[in-house]
């Protein structure tokens, strides 16, 4: 569900995920553990709350996936997003 749009950014909310789509080209630097870097082709940012009920316990995350990129890929594929062009905002 689109919940807002401002300054070339769309903000969406679905179930446990909030994500932003960049509608205009942006240069971004990210320290995302999965694929963070300086980039020019970032389509947006994803914030998924799957760890929220467990108090951000990393053991729970490790039982789901082996790497953070696998986690990002799992989340993005569930919601039809491109993991290569999204950065994970928080875990």
N, C-alpha and C positions, 0 to 999 in steps of 0.2 A: 504494500500500500504506500503510495506516495504521500508523505506527510508534510513536505515543504520544498520550496525551491528558492534559492537566493544566490546571487553573484556567480551564476554558472555552475551551481551545484544542486543536484536533486538529493533529497534525503528520503530514504525508504525504510519501512518497518515491516517485518514479517516474522511472526512467531518469536523466536529467540534471537533474531538478528536485526541489527540496524546497520545500514550501509549508505554510503554517499557515492553517487556517480558524478564524475566531473564532466560537464557538458562542453567545456572549453579546455584547450591544451594548457596543462600546468606542469611546471618543473617542481618536483618534490624530492625531499630527502626524508628517508624513513629509517628508523632503527629496528624495523620489524625483524624479528629473529628468523622468520621463514624466508623472506626474500628482500629485506630492506637494503636500500642503496639510494644514490642519486639517480633519478630517472626522468625521462621526458615522456614516457608512454603510459603512465599510470592512469587507469580509468576510474579509480576510486579507492575507498577505504572501507573495510569490513570490521564490525565489532560484533562478535558472537558471544552469547552468554552461557555456553554449555557448562562452564565450570562454576557458575555462580552458586548453585545449591551446595556445592562441596567446599565452599570457602576458598576457592582458587587453589585447591590441593593438586599439585603437579602429578601426584601418583595416579589420580583419576585420569588425567589427560594421557599419561603414558600407557594406560591400559587400553586406550582407544586407538592411538596411532604411535608410530615409532619416531617421526620427526615433526617439527612444527610446520614444514611445508606440506606434509601429508595431512595435517589437521586443516590447514588453510584450503587445500584441495578438496577435502571432504566437505567442509562447510560451503565453499563456493559451488561445488557441483550440486549440492542439495538444493540450492536456490538459483541455479542457472547462471552463475557468475563465472568470470574467467580468473582463476587463481594466479596466473602469470601476470595479470595486469591490475590486481588488487593487492593492497597491503593490509595485513592484520593490525588493527588498531590496538587491541588489548586481549589478554586471555583471562 
